[in-house]
Amino acid sequence: MTSPSRRNGSPRTKRGKATEIPRRKQAQTLRHASSRTKQGEATGFSRSEHTHNGGYNHDDPSLKAGNGGLTIWTLQKMLQEKRYDELNRLFDNGLTMNSLPVGISAGGGGAAFDGASLFPWSIPFVDLVPYGYWPMKNMGIDLINGWASRFALWLWRGKIFFSSNNKNVSQGRNRMRKSPFDLFSPFVPMAKFTTMLLDSHPVAPRAKSNLVVLNYSDPTTRAYLVEILATQIHGFDVMVAVKGKYGPVFVGKTWLGKYDDRGEFIAHDPSKIIGYYFLDFNEAAVSEQREYHLDGSEEEVLDPIPHVDN
């Protein structure tokens, strides 16, 4: 088994408003970043990381595997079984797409903390044989990952990607509970992000396909508690498309770090992730989620999904 440390109801509707990414903000996200990443190195968007003009359409029938193909729920099971090597192979060998996804996605995923990220004081002792075989250490990590994963799946059910004039730059929201303290709190669009389709990114040097990156440097919409926390605990998402049962499904990883004053992300340790997540924008997957995998909580949806005029 590979250690995580080596992981390189009817909904209510509310009409959405069209939004726009300021040109200055777009320019800020295209600053140069080194092709090599070291601990503490900036990992913002890079002007050298242009997007592919070619690639698959999201509705390409060849990407629909049919029965037996990957879904976010089979990927979720792989994560629960700690099949990190398989997830990493999928991430490193994804499909090159010709645009960002658009629309509502069904989501899954979970935590993948390791000993060094949870217990930094233990790093000097990891090479000691007795410490390496200390069962309480792994049991504690498993319990924390299990609890964090269950809480995340209760709190979050997917993402929404806005359409845009520029098919490689857009914005989006997360489908999250309005309150983390109410068991049946409704879901609302929150925790906004800027997203780009890039040829490569320093935190994912082994990925052979292009990448969708999600920047949360300005996550606040209505100052929900979860958004306030996101301004203090900074995450950065990268995902790739793979062939799935209903069409392309996305395998993503999340890093912890810090956004600087220019909105560029600096990973605490680019070699360590804190979790995996999985998205499927295909209508059949969203329908399956609504029919079989939700608890009946109401959801405020954006109708229509906003368009970014960029």
MINU-338348 format. One line per 8 residues: number of its first residue (from 0); their letters; for each residue x, y, z of N, C-alpha, C. Coordinates in steps of 0.02 Angstrom, whole numbers, plus 50000, padded with zeros to 5 digits. Example, Ala and Ser with C-alpha at 12.3 -4.5 7.8 and 13.67 -1.06 7.14 Angstrom:
BEGIN
0 = AS = 50660:49716:50390:50615:49775:50390:50660:49835:50390  50642:49888:50354:50684:49947:50357:50645:50002:50394
//
This chain:
BEGIN
0 = MTSPSRRN = 50042:49940:50000:50000:50000:50000:50044:50062:50000  50028:50108:49959:50067:50169:49954:50047:50217:50009  50095:50246:50042:50080:50295:50093:50052:50358:50062  50002:50391:50094:49975:50453:50067:50028:50506:50057  50083:50505:50094:50135:50555:50087:50169:50551:50019  50157:50495:49983:50187:50487:49918:50136:50498:49862  50081:50523:49879:50030:50536:49828:50048:50597:49789  50084:50596:49739:50099:50655:49696:50036:50668:49660
8 = GSPRTKRG = 48160:50760:49889:48173:50828:49883:48168:50864:49819  48134:50916:49810:48136:50959:49751:48180:51019:49767  48222:51036:49723:48265:51093:49736:48229:51159:49726  48246:51208:49766:48222:51276:49753:48268:51308:49701  48242:51354:49664:48283:51386:49612:48287:51461:49625  48343:51489:49607:48354:51560:49611:48394:51581:49550  48370:51631:49516:48401:51651:49453:48472:51678:49465  48519:51655:49426:48588:51676:49434:48602:51741:49397
16 = KATEIPRR = 48655:51776:49418:48675:51837:49385:48738:51826:49346  48742:51857:49288:48803:51853:49249:48859:51888:49285  48917:51859:49283:48975:51888:49317:49032:51897:49267  49081:51934:49287:49136:51948:49243:49201:51946:49281  49253:51917:49253:49319:51918:49283:49355:51981:49258  49374:52027:49303:49409:52087:49280:49472:52069:49242  49487:52109:49191:49547:52096:49150:49610:52099:49192  49612:52144:49242:49671:52147:49284:49681:52083:49323
24 = KQAQTLRH = 49624:52054:49347:49629:51992:49384:49652:51935:49339  49628:51934:49275:49651:51882:49229:49726:51889:49218  49749:51950:49212:49821:51960:49201:49861:51937:49261  49833:51949:49321:49869:51928:49381:49877:51852:49384  49827:51816:49359:49830:51743:49363:49876:51712:49311  49904:51754:49267:49946:51726:49214:50020:51742:49224  50038:51756:49286:50109:51771:49300:50151:51708:49293  50214:51720:49280:50259:51664:49268:50273:51626:49332
32 = ASSRTKQG = 50273:51560:49325:50293:51516:49380:50344:51466:49354  50390:51447:49397:50442:51400:49376:50412:51332:49360  50444:51295:49314:50420:51228:49297:50439:51178:49350  50483:51196:49395:50499:51152:49451:50472:51183:49515  50448:51140:49558:50418:51163:49620:50456:51136:49680  50473:51181:49726:50505:51161:49788:50460:51182:49844  50474:51158:49904:50434:51176:49961:50437:51251:49970  50377:51282:49976:50373:51354:49984:50377:51392:49919
40 = EATGFSRS = 50380:51359:49862:50386:51394:49799:50317:51415:49774  50312:51473:49742:50248:51496:49716:50222:51449:49663  50158:51434:49666:50127:51389:49617:50065:51422:49589  50070:51484:49567:50015:51519:49536:50011:51501:49463  49964:51532:49427:49957:51519:49356:50018:51547:49320  50036:51517:49266:50097:51536:49231:50083:51558:49160  50115:51611:49139:50108:51635:49071:50136:51585:49021  50182:51542:49044:50211:51492:49000:50167:51431:48993
48 = EHTHNGGY = 50112:51427:49032:50070:51369:49033:50007:51381:48991  50016:51389:48925:49959:51402:48882:49916:51340:48875  49853:51350:48861:49807:51294:48854:49810:51265:48784  49792:51202:48779:49789:51168:48715:49733:51195:48672  49743:51201:48607:49689:51216:48561:49652:51153:48542  49686:51095:48542:49655:51032:48525:49627:50999:48587  49610:50934:48580:49584:50897:48636:49513:50874:48624  49487:50836:48671:49421:50807:48665:49366:50858:48681
56 = NHDDPSLK = 49309:50852:48646:49248:50885:48667:49220:50847:48727  49185:50882:48771:49158:50849:48830:49102:50800:48812  49070:50809:48754:49017:50764:48734:49040:50712:48683  49106:50703:48677:49133:50654:48631:49109:50584:48651  49073:50548:48606:49047:50482:48625:49101:50431:48643  49162:50442:48619:49215:50393:48635:49236:50396:48708  49216:50448:48744:49233:50455:48815:49181:50424:48861  49127:50396:48831:49074:50365:48869:49087:50289:48871
64 = AGNGGLTI = 49108:50265:48929:49127:50194:48936:49067:50148:48945  49010:50175:48968:48951:50133:48979:48957:50092:49043  48915:50039:49047:48914:49998:49108:48984:49971:49124  49002:49977:49187:49068:49956:49208:49119:50012:49207  49102:50068:49178:49148:50125:49175:49151:50162:49242  49199:50206:49248:49210:50243:49310:49153:50292:49324  49134:50296:49386:49089:50348:49411:49122:50380:49472  49094:50434:49495:49122:50465:49556:49115:50418:49616
72 = WTLQKMLQ = 49066:50372:49613:49056:50326:49669:49105:50268:49668  49124:50245:49608:49177:50194:49606:49244:50225:49626  49256:50287:49606:49317:50322:49627:49317:50333:49702  49258:50349:49729:49252:50358:49801:49270:50293:49838  49248:50237:49812:49264:50172:49842:49339:50159:49839  49370:50176:49783:49443:50168:49777:49479:50208:49831  49455:50269:49843:49487:50310:49895:49476:50280:49964  49416:50256:49978:49403:50226:50043:49446:50164:50054
80 = EKRYDELN = 49462:50129:50000:49505:50069:50005:49579:50086:50000  49595:50150:50000:49665:50174:49999:49703:50151:49937  49669:50149:49881:49701:50129:49818:49733:50190:49785  49779:50220:49823:49810:50283:49802:49849:50276:49736  49883:50220:49728:49922:50210:49666:49877:50213:49604  49817:50181:49609:49772:50181:49552:49745:50251:49538  49728:50287:49591:49703:50355:49582:49757:50400:49552  49819:50390:49575:49874:50430:49548:49887:50415:49475
88 = RLFDNGLT = 49881:50351:49456:49890:50334:49385:49837:50366:49342  49776:50367:49366:49723:50401:49329:49738:50476:49322  49760:50506:49377:49775:50578:49377:49833:50593:49329  49883:50551:49329:49942:50564:49288:49932:50548:49214  49879:50512:49198:49867:50490:49128:49797:50509:49105  49779:50572:49117:49713:50595:49099:49706:50612:49026  49646:50637:49009:49629:50656:48940:49640:50731:48931  49665:50750:48873:49671:50820:48857:49605:50844:48828
96 = MNSLPVGI = 49575:50894:48861:49510:50920:48841:49520:50987:48805  49470:51007:48764:49478:51069:48725:49444:51129:48757  49415:51120:48817:49383:51175:48852:49369:51155:48924  49353:51205:48964:49332:51191:49032:49263:51158:49032  49247:51119:49083:49178:51094:49089:49131:51151:49106  49068:51141:49092:49017:51192:49107:48957:51157:49137  48928:51187:49189:48866:51161:49217:48873:51136:49289  48822:51100:49310:48820:51071:49377:48853:51003:49377
104 = SAGGGGAA = 48892:50989:49428:48925:50924:49433:48904:50889:49497  48900:50822:49492:48895:50781:49552:48966:50772:49579  48973:50771:49645:49040:50769:49673:49049:50716:49727  49110:50693:49735:49129:50646:49787:49202:50659:49805  49227:50621:49853:49296:50630:49873:49306:50617:49947  49364:50640:49972:49378:50631:50042:49448:50652:50061  49462:50648:50125:49527:50670:50151:49580:50617:50139  49642:50640:50133:49698:50595:50124:49759:50623:50160
112 = FDGASLFP = 49749:50642:50223:49805:50666:50264:49854:50610:50277  49917:50629:50290:49966:50580:50311:49997:50602:50377  50043:50562:50403:50072:50577:50468:50109:50643:50471  50145:50660:50418:50184:50721:50418:50140:50783:50418  50083:50780:50383:50039:50838:50380:49997:50845:50443  49979:50789:50474:49940:50791:50535:49983:50800:50597  50043:50769:50597:50086:50771:50656:50156:50794:50635  50165:50858:50620:50230:50882:50596:50286:50871:50645
120 = WSIPFVDL = 50269:50867:50710:50321:50855:50760:50353:50786:50751  50318:50741:50714:50343:50672:50708:50394:50663:50652  50403:50714:50610:50447:50706:50551:50517:50681:50570  50549:50707:50623:50617:50683:50639:50620:50609:50657  50562:50578:50672:50562:50509:50696:50538:50459:50644  50521:50482:50583:50490:50436:50536:50536:50380:50514  50601:50389:50519:50648:50338:50497:50664:50287:50552  50639:50299:50611:50651:50252:50665:50605:50192:50657
128 = VPYGYWPM = 50634:50132:50658:50594:50071:50645:50537:50063:50696  50549:50070:50761:50493:50062:50807:50436:50110:50794  50454:50173:50777:50402:50223:50763:50363:50204:50701  50397:50179:50650:50364:50161:50588:50313:50106:50597  50323:50063:50648:50276:50008:50661:50229:50023:50719  50226:50086:50740:50182:50104:50795:50110:50104:50770  50068:50056:50790:50001:50050:50761:49956:50108:50775  49963:50141:50833:49919:50195:50851:49924:50254:50802
136 = KNMGIDLI = 49984:50261:50773:49994:50316:50726:49948:50308:50665  49950:50249:50632:49908:50238:50574:49834:50236:50591  49818:50208:50650:49748:50206:50671:49721:50277:50679  49761:50320:50708:49740:50390:50717:49729:50426:50651  49774:50415:50604:49767:50446:50539:49705:50421:50503  49693:50355:50506:49634:50326:50474:49570:50354:50503  49568:50361:50569:49508:50388:50602:49496:50460:50581  49549:50500:50578:49542:50570:50558:49520:50575:50486
144 = NGWASRFA = 49551:50537:50442:49531:50539:50371:49459:50516:50362  49439:50464:50399:49371:50439:50393:49320:50491:50416  49334:50522:50473:49288:50573:50499:49285:50633:50452  49344:50657:50430:49346:50715:50386:49310:50701:50320  49317:50641:50294:49284:50623:50231:49208:50622:50239  49184:50593:50293:49111:50591:50304:49083:50662:50312  49119:50704:50348:49096:50773:50358:49097:50811:50292  49149:50802:50252:49153:50837:50188:49097:50817:50141
152 = LWLWRGKI = 49081:50752:50139:49027:50729:50095:48959:50750:50120  48951:50762:50185:48889:50789:50211:48883:50863:50194  48939:50898:50195:48940:50971:50186:48939:50992:50112  48964:50950:50068:48977:50969:49998:48952:50914:49952  48922:50935:49894:48897:50884:49848:48917:50896:49775  48963:50943:49762:48986:50954:49693:49003:51027:49680  49015:51042:49617:49033:51110:49596:48990:51132:49537  48991:51197:49525:48957:51227:49468:49008:51268:49430
160 = FFSSNNKN = 49015:51253:49365:49061:51292:49322:49019:51335:49276  49035:51401:49274:49000:51448:49231:49024:51443:49159  48980:51457:49112:49001:51464:49043:49039:51530:49035  49077:51536:48981:49117:51596:48970:49134:51604:48897  49150:51666:48877:49172:51678:48808:49239:51643:48795  49284:51648:48843:49349:51615:48840:49340:51545:48870  49343:51494:48829:49329:51426:48851:49382:51399:48899  49436:51436:48909:49491:51413:48952:49496:51452:49018
168 = VSQGRNRM = 49452:51501:49028:49452:51542:49089:49380:51554:49110  49365:51541:49173:49297:51552:49196:49295:51557:49272  49235:51553:49299:49224:51554:49371:49175:51499:49390  49167:51489:49455:49119:51439:49477:49105:51445:49551  49062:51400:49574:49042:51397:49644:49041:51324:49667  49041:51315:49732:49034:51249:49762:48962:51240:49787  48937:51180:49783:48870:51163:49809:48879:51142:49882  48865:51187:49929:48881:51174:49999:48822:51193:50044
176 = RKSPFDLF = 48821:51161:50103:48769:51178:50152:48777:51249:50177  48720:51283:50184:48721:51352:50208:48750:51358:50277  48735:51308:50320:48761:51308:50388:48791:51240:50404  48851:51239:50431:48881:51175:50451:48855:51149:50518  48809:51185:50549:48783:51165:50615:48712:51139:50612  48680:51142:50553:48612:51119:50545:48613:51055:50504  48589:51000:50532:48594:50935:50500:48562:50933:50431  48507:50970:50423:48472:50971:50358:48472:51041:50328
184 = SPFVPMAK = 48526:51077:50338:48533:51143:50309:48531:51138:50233  48497:51185:50199:48494:51182:50125:48562:51196:50094  48570:51172:50034:48632:51185:49996:48624:51249:49955  48678:51288:49953:48678:51350:49915:48744:51355:49876  48745:51393:49822:48808:51404:49786:48852:51452:49825  48912:51431:49842:48957:51474:49881:49029:51454:49867  49075:51484:49905:49147:51470:49899:49168:51476:49826  49167:51537:49800:49181:51548:49729:49255:51536:49713
192 = FTTMLLDS = 49267:51520:49650:49335:51508:49627:49342:51533:49556  49405:51547:49538:49423:51560:49469:49455:51497:49441  49438:51478:49381:49464:51416:49353:49494:51428:49284  49546:51389:49270:49580:51394:49205:49599:51324:49181  49602:51316:49116:49626:51255:49084:49697:51268:49062  49745:51230:49090:49816:51241:49078:49848:51179:49049  49902:51188:49011:49940:51132:48986:49974:51094:49043  49995:51130:49094:50032:51099:49150:50030:51145:49209
200 = HPVAPRAK = 50051:51118:49266:50057:51158:49327:50110:51127:49371  50151:51169:49406:50207:51142:49446:50187:51092:49500  50127:51097:49529:50110:51050:49582:50094:50980:49554  50084:50975:49489:50068:50910:49458:50115:50896:49400  50180:50889:49413:50229:50883:49359:50224:50818:49319  50191:50766:49347:50187:50702:49312:50125:50696:49267  50080:50743:49271:50019:50739:49232:50035:50748:49157  50011:50701:49117:50025:50702:49045:49973:50741:49005
208 = SNLVVLNY = 49914:50753:49034:49861:50789:49000:49860:50862:49023  49816:50901:48993:49807:50968:49020:49766:50964:49084  49762:51018:49121:49737:51018:49189:49685:51074:49198  49636:51062:49240:49590:51113:49263:49612:51133:49333  49628:51197:49343:49650:51221:49408:49597:51268:49436  49588:51266:49502:49537:51306:49537:49572:51347:49591  49567:51413:49585:49600:51460:49629:49548:51491:49675  49559:51485:49742:49512:51510:49792:49539:51571:49829
216 = SDPTTRAY = 49575:51614:49795:49605:51672:49829:49553:51722:49852  49493:51721:49822:49439:51767:49842:49373:51727:49844  49363:51686:49897:49307:51639:49897:49240:51667:49921  49238:51727:49947:49179:51752:49981:49125:51775:49933  49063:51752:49946:49004:51777:49909:48959:51816:49956  48934:51783:50010:48891:51816:50059:48918:51807:50130  48981:51795:50136:49013:51787:50202:48982:51730:50242  48969:51674:50209:48950:51614:50245:49009:51591:50288
224 = LVEILATQ = 48994:51554:50342:49047:51533:50387:49100:51492:50351  49079:51447:50307:49127:51406:50270:49173:51451:50228  49145:51504:50199:49186:51549:50159:49235:51588:50202  49214:51607:50261:49259:51642:50307:49318:51597:50325  49303:51533:50338:49356:51486:50353:49403:51479:50293  49376:51480:50233:49417:51473:50173:49464:51532:50162  49449:51589:50192:49495:51646:50187:49555:51638:50234  49549:51590:50282:49602:51578:50330:49640:51514:50316
232 = IHGFDVMV = 49605:51464:50290:49636:51400:50272:49633:51394:50197  49689:51401:50163:49691:51409:50091:49702:51343:50056  49657:51326:50010:49663:51266:49970:49669:51283:49896  49694:51235:49858:49705:51243:49786:49690:51176:49753  49646:51176:49703:49624:51114:49670:49653:51108:49600  49671:51046:49582:49691:51030:49514:49657:50965:49495  49628:50962:49434:49593:50900:49414:49605:50886:49340  49598:50822:49323:49605:50799:49254:49544:50757:49236
240 = AVKGKYGP = 49530:50753:49171:49474:50713:49146:49498:50642:49130  49455:50593:49144:49467:50524:49123:49402:50497:49095  49406:50443:49057:49346:50413:49028:49303:50383:49083  49237:50395:49080:49192:50371:49132:49130:50338:49104  49089:50312:49147:49028:50276:49128:48982:50320:49086  48972:50383:49107:48925:50427:49073:48960:50476:49025  49025:50476:49025:49065:50524:48988:49124:50543:49031  49159:50598:49015:49218:50615:49055:49201:50628:49128
248 = VFVGKTWL = 49242:50600:49172:49237:50612:49244:49304:50639:49266  49303:50684:49315:49364:50719:49335:49391:50692:49401  49457:50679:49402:49493:50658:49461:49535:50717:49484  49523:50739:49546:49557:50799:49570:49595:50788:49635  49643:50833:49647:49682:50833:49709:49680:50903:49738  49686:50906:49805:49686:50970:49840:49749:50979:49881  49778:51038:49876:49838:51057:49914:49821:51111:49964  49857:51112:50020:49853:51167:50068:49912:51212:50059
256 = GKYDDRGE = 49901:51276:50070:49956:51324:50063:49934:51393:50083  49956:51442:50044:49941:51512:50059:49937:51552:49995  49885:51595:49990:49881:51642:49934:49915:51707:49954  49957:51732:49909:49990:51795:49923:49945:51854:49904  49971:51914:49910:49931:51974:49897:49909:51979:49824  49943:51944:49779:49925:51946:49708:49879:51888:49689  49858:51848:49738:49813:51793:49724:49848:51731:49698  49914:51727:49705:49951:51669:49683:49960:51620:49742
264 = FIAHDPSK = 49955:51556:49727:49956:51505:49778:50026:51480:49791  50043:51473:49855:50107:51445:49876:50092:51383:49918  50109:51325:49893:50095:51263:49929:50142:51255:49989  50114:51231:50044:50157:51216:50102:50208:51163:50083  50186:51112:50049:50230:51060:50023:50197:51031:49961  50221:51049:49901:50189:51026:49839:50187:50950:49831  50229:50914:49869:50229:50841:49862:50175:50807:49904  50138:50846:49944:50087:50817:49987:50019:50849:49973
272 = IIGYYFLD = 49969:50806:49964:49901:50830:49957:49862:50815:50020  49804:50848:50027:49762:50835:50086:49699:50796:50069  49687:50786:50004:49627:50749:49986:49620:50740:49911  49574:50696:49893:49554:50685:49823:49481:50706:49817  49462:50728:49757:49391:50740:49744:49375:50719:49673  49311:50705:49660:49290:50679:49595:49227:50716:49573  49226:50736:49509:49169:50773:49481:49145:50741:49417  49079:50741:49409:49049:50717:49346:48995:50767:49325
280 = FNEAAVSE = 49005:50800:49267:48959:50850:49242:48905:50821:49196  48909:50757:49183:48860:50726:49138:48791:50723:49172  48739:50737:49133:48672:50741:49160:48651:50676:49194  48672:50619:49166:48653:50555:49196:48683:50547:49266  48745:50572:49276:48776:50567:49342:48742:50612:49392  48724:50673:49372:48689:50719:49417:48621:50690:49435  48587:50659:49387:48522:50628:49400:48530:50569:49448  48582:50529:49439:48594:50473:49485:48607:50498:49556
288 = QREYHLDG = 48646:50551:49562:48660:50579:49628:48594:50601:49661  48552:50637:49624:48490:50662:49653:48443:50605:49673  48444:50552:49635:48396:50497:49647:48418:50450:49702  48485:50438:49707:48508:50385:49752:48556:50406:49807  48585:50466:49803:48641:50481:49847:48631:50544:49890  48572:50573:49890:48560:50634:49929:48513:50619:49988  48512:50665:50037:48473:50653:50098:48408:50691:50099  48388:50722:50044:48325:50758:50042:48330:50832:50060
296 = SEEEVLDP = 48390:50855:50077:48398:50927:50092:48385:50968:50029  48354:51026:50039:48339:51070:49983:48403:51101:49956  48400:51122:49894:48459:51153:49863:48437:51213:49821  48471:51268:49831:48461:51328:49790:48507:51322:49729  48478:51320:49671:48517:51311:49610:48518:51376:49570  48569:51385:49530:48575:51443:49487:48539:51427:49421  48487:51464:49407:48447:51452:49347:48430:51519:49315  48462:51536:49259:48512:51495:49224:48580:51500:49257
304 = IPHVDN = 48625:51455:49237:48694:51459:49261:48725:51522:49233  48758:51563:49273:48785:51626:49249:48837:51616:49194  48845:51669:49153:48894:51671:49100:48946:51724:49116  49009:51707:49106:49064:51754:49118:49082:51787:49051  49074:51852:49048:49088:51889:48987:49161:51910:48987  49203:51866:48962:49275:51881:48961:49303:51874:48890
//
